[in-house]
Amino acid sequence: MYWRQIAASCVFVVASVLAAPAAEAPGRYLLGPQDRLTIRVYDLRRNTGEAYSWTALNGEFSVAADGTVSLPLIGQIKASGGTPTDLAEAIGTSLKQAADLAETPAASVEVAKYRPYYITGAVQQPGKFEYQPGLTVLQAVSTAEGLLRATDPRMVRREMVTTRGELRTLAAERIALAAKQARLDAEIAGTDTITFGEDLKANADKARADQAMRGEQLLFDTRRNAIKAEVAAIEQSMSSFRAEIGALENKSKSLDRQIELSRGELNLVNDLVAKGLTITPRKLAAEQSQAAFESNRLDVQVAMLRAQQSLTRAERDIIELRSRFRRDALAEAADTRLKLAQNDEKTLTAGRLSADAEAQTLGTAEDGSETLTPRYEVTRRVGDRSTTWLAQEDGQVEPGDVVRVTLVRNPGNRSGEAPQVGGPRRPSEGGNANRTGPASADAVRRAAESADR
């Protein structure tokens, strides 16, 4: 009985002393891959009353990528997702079973080196860093040498002014190109009106958009009226040619009747000559008269052919005029689309340059109208799910977390405080995040982009 009490006391003292560092970990720390652990295992030998150290199990071990720790004598033990205390109990139980011990050995587990955390975004030195217990978001940013800032503020300010001016120029150019594209689309489709897009009608620069739409509408009406006038002139010529053809056809019919009459007269004269009742010169005159009528009919037919050719040429001119108009509109529309694509690319590049410049100028603008303030997002992986939420400067960072820092323009906000959504919360194992909990990474990113715009 006496030895039993001594043994129980020794085991309790050893276990308490060796487990103390693990209890000092902030909150309920869960182990994960890349954690470096210091493990010590002891048990009490009843025959000597001394604490025996399991040397093979004492030392530093790493949590592998699969979340296990490989130990001598025992093998692999799952560590990821549990606390150091949970792992210590598992080691003692496994060793008791492997060595067929009467008592469970006392094991202690403490984190010798935490797995790293990561920081990215608008910081001086993004990357991965060694975790320290009790780390906050602000301390993590400080570890990354602070928020992104310019080495030459005057040069950055000059670059901001230049890029903003370029963005305004590109915006005005895009309004003009969009209005022109709408006009060309109407010309290609052959409609009587231009359908301007909502991006023009609801454009922030309403005065410039209205001016561009009025200009393109005026040009559309002018070009449309011009081609209508040309087509009307050609159609008038076609009407004249048709009237001429009609007159020639009537004349041809009259000549046909005259030729028939002349042929009858010639036949009569031939009979009279054959009977000796008339002289030969009269026959010659009748033949000459018939030949003249036939010649006139040939002239009329030639004139009809020429008039028909002129009519066909006029019809072809109308088709060619409309084809040329549409062909020119198609070529101009293709060139306009190319310019719109180039404008979008230039705008994107200028926007990125402006954002990069603004990201280096924390604080209030010269006119006091806007402020750039930091916003912090923390992404944490639990099991197979990753959860992202907006955090405050005093929010807790855990090993393996990814801290993303972005700078947000807040018009009229001079307080210098970053917009926050609640406080940092430990992500749950559950599914979708709700309004009060952490939002998904995509949702937060979309909200951030919307706020930046």
C-alpha positions in Angstrom: 0.0 0.0 0.0 2.8 2.4 0.9 4.7 1.7 -2.4 1.5 2.2 -4.3 1.0 5.6 -2.8 4.6 6.6 -3.5 4.2 5.4 -7.1 1.0 7.3 -7.7 2.6 10.5 -6.3 5.7 10.2 -8.4 3.6 9.6 -11.6 1.4 12.6 -10.8 4.4 14.9 -10.1 6.3 13.8 -13.3 3.2 14.1 -15.4 2.3 17.5 -14.0 5.8 18.9 -14.5 6.3 17.6 -18.0 2.8 18.5 -19.2 3.0 22.1 -17.9 4.5 23.7 -21.2 1.6 22.2 -23.2 -0.9 23.8 -20.9 0.7 27.2 -21.5 -0.3 27.1 -25.2 -2.7 29.8 -26.1 -6.3 28.6 -26.1 -7.0 25.1 -27.3 -4.2 24.7 -29.8 -4.6 22.0 -32.4 -1.6 20.3 -33.9 -1.0 20.1 -37.6 1.6 19.2 -40.3 5.0 20.9 -39.9 4.7 21.3 -36.1 7.9 20.3 -34.3 7.2 18.5 -31.1 9.3 17.8 -28.0 8.1 14.4 -26.5 9.2 12.9 -23.2 7.9 9.6 -21.8 8.5 8.3 -18.3 7.1 5.6 -16.1 7.6 4.5 -12.5 9.5 1.2 -11.8 7.8 -0.3 -8.7 10.8 -2.4 -7.7 13.1 0.7 -7.3 10.6 3.5 -6.9 12.4 5.5 -9.6 11.1 7.2 -12.7 12.3 5.5 -15.8 12.9 7.4 -19.0 12.0 5.8 -22.3 15.0 7.2 -24.1 13.9 6.0 -27.6 10.8 8.1 -27.3 12.3 11.2 -25.9 13.3 13.9 -28.3 12.0 16.1 -31.1 9.6 14.8 -33.7 7.7 16.4 -36.6 4.1 16.1 -37.6 4.1 14.6 -41.1 2.1 15.8 -44.0 -0.5 13.1 -43.3 -1.0 14.5 -39.8 0.8 11.6 -38.0 3.9 11.4 -35.8 6.2 8.4 -36.3 7.6 7.1 -33.0 10.0 4.2 -32.2 8.4 1.1 -30.6 4.9 2.6 -31.2 4.8 3.5 -34.9 2.6 6.2 -36.4 0.1 8.0 -34.1 -2.4 10.6 -35.4 -1.6 14.0 -34.1 -3.3 16.5 -36.5 -6.5 17.9 -35.2 -5.8 17.1 -31.6 -4.2 19.0 -28.8 -0.7 18.2 -27.3 -2.5 16.7 -24.3 -4.5 14.4 -26.6 -1.3 13.2 -28.3 0.4 12.7 -24.9 -2.4 10.4 -23.7 -2.4 8.5 -27.0 1.4 8.0 -26.7 1.0 6.6 -23.1 -1.8 4.3 -24.1 0.0 3.0 -27.2 3.2 2.4 -25.3 1.4 0.5 -22.6 -0.2 -1.8 -25.2 3.1 -2.2 -27.2 5.3 -3.0 -24.2 2.5 -4.9 -22.3 3.0 -2.6 -19.2 0.9 -2.8 -16.1 0.6 1.0 -15.8 0.2 3.6 -18.4 3.5 5.6 -18.8 3.3 9.4 -18.3 4.0 11.3 -21.5 4.3 15.0 -22.2 4.1 16.8 -25.5 5.0 20.4 -26.0 5.4 22.4 -29.3 9.0 23.2 -29.8 8.4 25.0 -33.1 5.0 25.9 -34.5 4.2 25.5 -38.1 4.5 28.8 -40.0 1.9 31.3 -40.9 1.7 33.2 -44.2 1.1 36.9 -45.0 0.5 38.4 -48.4 -0.7 41.5 -50.0 0.2 45.1 -49.3 3.1 44.5 -46.9 6.8 45.2 -47.3 8.0 41.6 -47.1 5.3 39.0 -47.9 6.0 35.3 -47.2 6.0 32.7 -44.5 7.1 33.3 -40.9 7.6 31.4 -37.8 4.6 31.5 -35.5 4.8 32.8 -31.9 2.1 32.0 -29.3 -0.4 34.8 -28.9 0.3 36.3 -32.3 -2.1 39.0 -33.4 -2.8 40.4 -36.9 -1.0 43.6 -36.2 2.0 41.7 -34.9 2.0 39.5 -38.1 2.0 42.6 -40.3 4.9 44.1 -38.2 6.8 40.8 -38.7 6.4 41.4 -42.5 8.1 44.8 -42.0 4.8 46.7 -41.9 2.4 47.9 -44.6 3.5 48.7 -48.1 4.9 52.2 -48.4 6.7 54.2 -51.0 10.4 54.9 -50.9 9.9 58.2 -52.8 6.4 59.7 -51.9 6.8 62.6 -54.4 7.5 60.2 -57.3 4.6 58.0 -56.3 2.3 61.1 -56.1 3.4 62.2 -59.5 2.7 58.7 -60.9 -0.7 58.7 -59.3 -1.6 62.0 -60.9 -0.3 60.8 -64.3 -2.2 57.5 -64.2 -5.4 59.1 -63.0 -5.2 61.6 -65.9 -4.6 58.7 -68.3 -7.6 56.9 -66.8 -9.8 59.9 -67.4 -8.6 60.2 -71.0 -9.2 56.5 -71.6 -12.7 56.7 -70.1 -13.6 59.6 -72.4 -12.1 57.7 -75.4 -14.1 54.6 -74.4 -17.4 56.6 -74.4 -16.7 57.9 -77.9 -15.8 54.4 -79.1 -18.8 52.8 -77.6 -21.1 55.4 -79.2 -19.4 54.9 -82.5 -19.7 51.1 -82.2 -23.5 51.5 -81.6 -23.8 53.7 -84.7 -21.9 51.3 -86.8 -23.9 48.3 -85.6 -27.1 50.2 -86.6 -25.6 51.0 -90.1 -24.6 47.3 -90.6 -28.0 46.1 -89.5 -29.7 48.6 -91.8 -32.0 49.9 -89.0 -33.5 53.4 -88.9 -32.4 54.1 -85.3 -29.4 53.6 -83.1 -29.7 51.5 -80.0 -27.2 52.8 -77.5 -26.2 50.4 -74.6 -27.1 51.0 -71.0 -23.4 51.5 -70.2 -23.6 54.7 -72.2 -27.0 55.8 -71.0 -26.1 55.2 -67.3 -22.5 56.4 -67.6 -21.1 58.4 -64.7 -19.9 61.1 -67.1 -23.4 61.8 -68.4 -22.6 65.0 -70.2 -19.8 63.4 -72.2 -21.9 60.4 -73.0 -24.9 62.5 -74.1 -22.6 64.6 -76.3 -21.1 61.4 -77.9 -24.6 59.9 -78.5 -25.9 63.1 -80.1 -22.8 63.4 -82.3 -23.1 59.8 -83.5 -26.8 60.2 -84.1 -26.2 63.2 -86.2 -23.6 61.4 -88.2 -25.9 58.4 -88.6 -28.7 60.6 -89.9 -26.3 62.5 -92.3 -24.8 59.3 -93.7 -28.2 57.7 -94.0 -29.7 60.7 -95.8 -26.8 60.9 -98.1 -27.0 57.3 -99.2 -30.8 57.7 -99.6 -30.3 60.8 -101.8 -27.8 58.9 -104.0 -30.1 55.9 -104.3 -33.1 58.2 -105.1 -31.0 59.9 -107.9 -30.1 56.5 -109.3 -33.7 55.3 -109.1 -34.9 58.5 -110.9 -32.5 57.6 -113.7 -33.9 54.1 -113.7 -37.4 55.5 -114.1 -36.2 57.5 -117.1 -34.6 54.5 -118.6 -37.8 52.5 -118.1 -39.8 55.3 -119.8 -37.4 55.3 -122.7 -37.6 51.6 -123.1 -41.4 51.8 -123.0 -41.4 54.5 -125.7 -39.0 52.5 -127.8 -41.1 49.4 -127.5 -44.1 51.4 -128.8 -42.1 52.7 -131.6 -40.9 49.2 -132.4 -44.5 48.0 -132.6 -45.4 50.9 -134.9 -42.5 50.1 -137.2 -43.6 46.4 -137.2 -47.0 47.5 -138.5 -45.4 49.8 -141.1 -43.2 47.0 -142.2 -46.2 44.7 -142.6 -48.0 47.3 -144.7 -44.8 47.9 -146.8 -44.4 44.2 -147.3 -48.1 43.9 -148.6 -47.6 46.9 -150.9 -44.3 45.3 -152.2 -46.1 42.1 -152.9 -48.9 44.0 -154.8 -46.3 45.9 -156.9 -44.5 42.6 -157.7 -47.8 41.2 -159.0 -48.5 44.2 -161.1 -44.9 44.2 -162.6 -45.3 40.5 -163.4 -48.5 41.3 -165.3 -47.0 44.3 -167.0 -49.4 46.7 -165.4 -46.8 48.9 -163.7 -43.2 49.9 -164.2 -40.1 48.6 -162.5 -39.1 51.9 -160.7 -42.2 51.7 -158.6 -41.1 48.2 -157.4 -37.7 49.7 -156.5 -39.4 52.5 -154.5 -41.5 49.9 -152.6 -38.4 47.9 -151.7 -36.5 50.9 -150.6 -39.4 51.9 -148.4 -39.5 48.5 -146.7 -35.7 48.5 -146.2 -35.9 51.9 -144.5 -38.6 50.6 -142.1 -36.6 47.6 -141.2 -33.5 49.7 -140.7 -35.5 52.0 -138.3 -36.7 49.0 -136.4 -33.0 47.8 -135.9 -32.1 51.3 -134.6 -35.0 51.1 -132.2 -33.9 47.7 -131.0 -30.3 48.8 -130.5 -31.6 51.9 -128.5 -33.7 49.5 -126.4 -30.7 47.3 -125.7 -28.7 50.4 -124.7 -31.5 51.6 -122.4 -31.8 48.2 -120.9 -28.0 48.1 -120.2 -28.2 51.6 -118.6 -31.1 50.3 -116.4 -29.1 47.2 -115.4 -26.0 49.4 -114.7 -28.2 51.7 -112.5 -29.5 48.7 -110.5 -25.9 47.5 -110.1 -24.9 50.9 -108.9 -27.5 50.9 -106.2 -26.4 47.4 -105.0 -22.7 48.5 -105.2 -23.5 51.7 -103.3 -25.2 49.8 -100.5 -22.5 47.1 -100.4 -19.8 49.7 -100.3 -21.5 51.5 -97.5 -22.0 48.3 -95.5 -18.4 47.1 -96.3 -17.0 50.4 -95.0 -19.1 50.2 -91.9 -17.9 46.6 -91.3 -14.3 47.6 -91.6 -14.8 50.6 -89.4 -16.6 48.5 -86.8 -13.8 45.9 -86.7 -11.3 48.8 -86.2 -13.5 50.2 -83.5 -13.7 46.9 -81.7 -9.9 46.6 -81.8 -9.6 50.1 -80.4 -12.1 49.2 -77.6 -10.1 46.1 -76.7 -6.9 48.2 -76.7 -8.7 50.8 -74.6 -9.8 48.2 -72.1 -6.2 46.8 -71.9 -4.7 50.2 -71.4 -7.4 51.0 -68.7 -6.6 47.8 -66.9 -2.9 48.5 -67.0 -3.3 52.1 -65.9 -5.7 51.0 -63.1 -3.2 48.5 -61.8 -0.4 51.1 -61.9 -2.7 53.6 -60.1 -3.6 50.9 -57.5 0.1 50.1 -57.0 0.9 53.7 -56.5 -2.1 54.3 -54.2 -1.1 51.1 -52.2 2.1 52.9 -51.3 0.4 56.1 -50.0 -1.4 55.4 -46.7 -3.3 58.1 -45.1 -5.3 61.1 -46.3 -5.0 62.5 -49.8 -3.8 66.0 -50.4 -7.3 67.3 -50.7 -8.5 65.4 -47.7 -11.2 63.7 -49.7 -10.2 60.1 -49.4 -8.2 57.8 -47.2 -6.4 54.5 -47.8 -6.8 52.1 -44.9 -5.7 48.6 -44.4 -8.1 45.7 -44.4 -7.1 42.3 -43.1 -8.5 38.9 -44.2 -7.6 35.7 -42.4 -7.9 32.3 -44.1 -7.8 29.2 -42.0 -8.1 25.6 -43.0 -9.9 23.1 -40.8 -10.1 19.6 -42.1 -11.0 19.8 -45.8 -12.5 23.3 -45.7 -11.0 26.7 -45.8 -12.8 29.7 -44.3 -12.0 33.4 -44.8 -13.2 36.4 -42.8 -12.3 40.0 -42.2 -10.3 40.5 -39.0 -9.3 43.3 -36.7 -5.8 44.3 -35.8 -6.0 42.5 -32.4 -7.4 39.3 -34.0 -5.6 36.1 -33.2 -3.5 34.4 -35.8 -2.9 30.7 -35.6 -0.2 28.5 -37.3 -1.0 27.8 -40.9 -3.2 30.8 -41.3 -2.9 33.1 -44.3 -3.2 36.8 -43.6 -4.1 38.9 -46.6 -3.6 42.7 -46.4 -5.3 45.0 -48.9 -5.5 48.8 -48.9 -9.0 50.2 -49.4 -9.9 53.7 -50.6 -12.6 55.2 -48.2 -13.9 58.5 -49.5 -14.5 60.9 -46.7 -13.2 58.5 -44.0 -10.5 60.4 -42.0 -10.6 58.2 -39.0 -7.8 55.9 -40.3 -9.7 52.8 -39.2 -10.1 49.9 -41.5 -13.5 48.6 -42.2 -14.2 45.6 -40.1 -16.9 42.9 -40.1 -17.4 41.7 -36.5 -14.4 40.1 -34.8 -12.2 37.2 -35.6 -13.9 33.8 -35.0 -12.6 30.3 -35.1 -14.0 28.7 -38.3 -16.5 26.0 -37.6 -16.5 22.5 -39.1 -19.9 23.2 -40.6 -20.8 24.2 -44.1 -21.8 27.6 -45.4 -21.0 30.7 -43.5 -23.8 33.0 -42.5 -24.0 36.7 -42.1 -22.5 36.8 -38.6 -19.8 34.2 -39.3 -16.8 34.1 -41.6 -17.6 34.5 -45.2 -16.1 32.3 -47.9 -12.9 33.5 -49.6 -14.6 34.2 -52.9 -17.4 36.2 -51.3 -14.9 38.3 -49.3 -12.8 38.9 -52.4 -15.8 40.0 -54.4 -16.9 42.3 -51.6 -13.4 43.8 -51.5 -13.3 44.4 -55.3 -16.7 46.0 -55.1 -15.5 48.3 -52.3 -12.4 49.2 -54.2 -14.4 50.2 -57.2 
